[in-house]
Amino acid sequence: MTIDPCDPQYQVSKDFQPDKTSTWTYPMKEDGWVLSHNALRNEAAKLKAAVAALQARGGVKEEWEIKALQTAAAAHLDHIHGHHSSEDDIMTPFITKRAKYPDRLTEDHDGIVSQLKQVETLVMAIKVNDNVDALLKTITDYEKDLLPHLAEEEEIGLPLLRAYFTPKEVKPQIAKIVKHASKFEIGSIVEACGTEFARKTFMPNEGIPFFVWYIDFYWKHRLFKKAFVNNVQALVDGVEPNAKKRPQKVV
């Protein structure tokens, strides 16, 4: 349940009032913070589906399955570590200048990282003829902890951000996040929300110039599809991904 950001318990000082929510012209469901979370939700679900498909086929049978699984998992790990860094190093310190941000929202990252290490260890050790029962359980447990954490950040962190800061004040922080984003983060967001929404809604909402699509976001989406999307789909289908595809035109 979304908090009331005007509750005095979140106020740091009377100098900073939670009176900025009306300056935000688009809904929270379109906010870049939510979209980045949707990307992580999408990845966790697809990674779990890929491992479930391996389990249904009796485990790992081919070398290409190992490569596909390790490549996709590495992309997810890179993304979520980068996402946590953006929150811990950029957004949380920014919010706490004016609002009290619950410590648990940052502390939860430690537990999630610990689970990710377990996933990584199992993925990197996998061999042909191994079963994936332990891996599927670990990924399932990881997702169960990840999802409520993401929801809580959206129900607490985002309302506080919008109540205590205007879009103009937040824009420089968004620029920092985009600049320092992990190499798969932007592409994952585009994949999860769709290219049309990314270009016509996400980018304008966040004040990202249209030409950035052509010089940056388009290519990052392609990179993410190659590293993650194509590999998890291949594992679900049980068909080795085709490494050679004709390049697409930028549109």
N, C-alpha and C positions, 0 to 999 in steps of 0.2 A: 504494500500500500504506500502510495506517494505521501511523503511528509508535508507538513505545512511549513514552508521555509520562513514564514514570518513568526514562528514560535520563538520567543525570547531566548530559549535555551541554546539556539544556534548563533546568537548575536555576540560578536566580539567586543564591539564598542557602539555607543550611541552615535558615534561619528559616521558609522556605516549602516545605513538602513536597508532592509530587504524590500526595496520599492522599485526594482528594475524589471520585474517579470513582464510588465506590459510593453517593454521596449522590444521584446522578441516577437517577430512577426510570423514565425513558422512554428509548428507544433514540435513538442519534444521527440515524437516518434521519427521526425526528420532530422534531428540533431546529429551531428557527426559523431558524438559520443555514443549514441544509441546505434548508429549505423556500424561503427567499429565493433560494437558488441555483437551485433547481428552477424557480422563476418566471422567472429570467433565461434558463435553458436553454430553457424553453418559448417565451419571446419570440423568442430568436435563431432557433430552428427555424422558427417561424411566419413571421417576417419574411423569412427565406430562402425559404420555400415560396411566399410571396406574390410575391417578385421572380422566382422560377423560373417561376411561372405567367404573369407578364407576358412573360418571355422566350419561353415556349412559344407565346404568342399573337402573337409578332413585335414585342414592345416596347410602348411606351405609345401607346394609340390615342385615349384620351378624357381630358378635363380632370378628370373625377371620379377617375380612377386616380391622377393626380398628387396631388390633395388627400388621397385615402385613404392613399397611400404616405407622404406627408410627415407626416400626422397620426400614423400608427402609429409611424413612425421617431422622431418627436419624443417620443412617450410612452416608447419604449424608452430613448432617450438620457437623458431626465429621470430615469427609474428607475435606470439603472445609475450615473449620476453621483451620485445620492443614496445608492445602496448603497455606493459606494466611500467617500463621505464618512463614512458610519456606521462603516465598518471602520477607516478611517484616523484619524478624530477621536475615536471612542468606544471601539471594541472593542480595537483593537491597543494603544493606550496602557494600557488596563486590563489586558490579558494580560501586558504587559511589566513590570508591577509585580512579578510573581512568577516569570515564565518567560521564557526567551530565545526570541523569535519571529523566525524567519528573515527577514532584510531583503528577500529576493527576493519574498516574498508581497505586500509593499507596493509594491516597485519595479515589479512586473509591471503594476500599475495604469497606469503611465505609457505602456507600450506599447499597452495596450488602449484607453486614451483617445486615443492617436494614431490608431489604426485607426478608432475611432468618428468622429473628425473627418473622416477620408476618406469614410466612409459618409455623414455629414451633408452634406459638400460635394457629393457626387454626387447625393444625394436632392434637395437644394434647387435644384440646377441643371437638373433634368430637365424636358424639354418634350415636348409631343405629337409623336409620330413618332420619338422617340429610342429607340434600343435600350438594353437594360439589362445588356449583357454585362459591362461593367466593374463595375457596381454589384453584380451577382451574385457576381463573383469576390471583390470586396472584402468583402462580407458573409460569404462562405464562409471566407475567410482569417481574418476576425475571429472567427467561431465556432470555428475550429480552435484559435485561441490562447486563447479564453475558457474553453472546456470543461476543458482540463487545469489551468488556473489555479484554477477553482472546485473541482475535485476535490482539488487540493493543499491548499487552505485547509481542506477537510473532513478531510483525512487528517493534517494537522499542527496547524492552528489550533484546530479544535474539540476534539480529544483533549487538547490542552494546557489549554484553557479549563476543561474538565470535570475535569481532574486537579488543577488548582491552585485552583479556586474551587467553592464550593457553589452550588446553584440560588438560595439566598437571597442570596448575595453578588452573583450575576449579575443578579438581578431589576431592580435600579435602572438598570443599563446597558440592559436591554431596554426599560424605560420611556422612557429617553432616545431610543433608536433609534426607537421607535414615535412618539414626540412629534415628532421631527425628520425622519421619513421623507418622501421625496418623495411627491407627491400620487398617484402611480400604484403605489407599491411594495406597499402593503397589498392593494390590489385585485388586483394581479398574483399575489400569493401565494395569495389566495383562489381565483382562477381556476385556478391550477396544481394546487392540492391538493383543490379542491372545497369547496363551502359547508358540507357536513355535517362533513367532516374539520376544516375551519377552526373551526367552532363547537364541536364536541365533543372535539377533540383538541388542535389548535394553540393555541387561546386558553387552555384550562385549563392546558396544559403550561407556557405562558409566564406564567401568573398574570394573564392579562388578564380583567377582570370581564365576565360574560356580556352586560351591558347595552351594552357598547361596540359589540357587533355592530349594535345597532339605531340607535345615534346616530352611528356612524362607519364601521365596516368595511363594512356593507351598501352604503352610499352610495359609498364608495371603490371597491367592486367594480363598481358600476354605471358609475361614471366611467371605469374602466379598460376595461370592455367596450365602451363607446361610442367611446373614443379608439383602442383598439388592436384588440381582438378582432373587432369588427364590420368594421373596415376591412381587416384582413388576410384575413378570410374572404371579403369582397367581392372582393378582388383575386384570390384563389384561384378563386372561382366565376366571375369575370368579369361580375358583376352589381352595379350601383351600389347601395350601401347605402341602405336606406330611412331617411331622417332623422327621420320622424315615426312614433313607436311609442307605444302606450298605456302609461302608467306602470304598473309592477308594484307590488303591495302588499308591504310589509315583512313577512317571515315569520321 
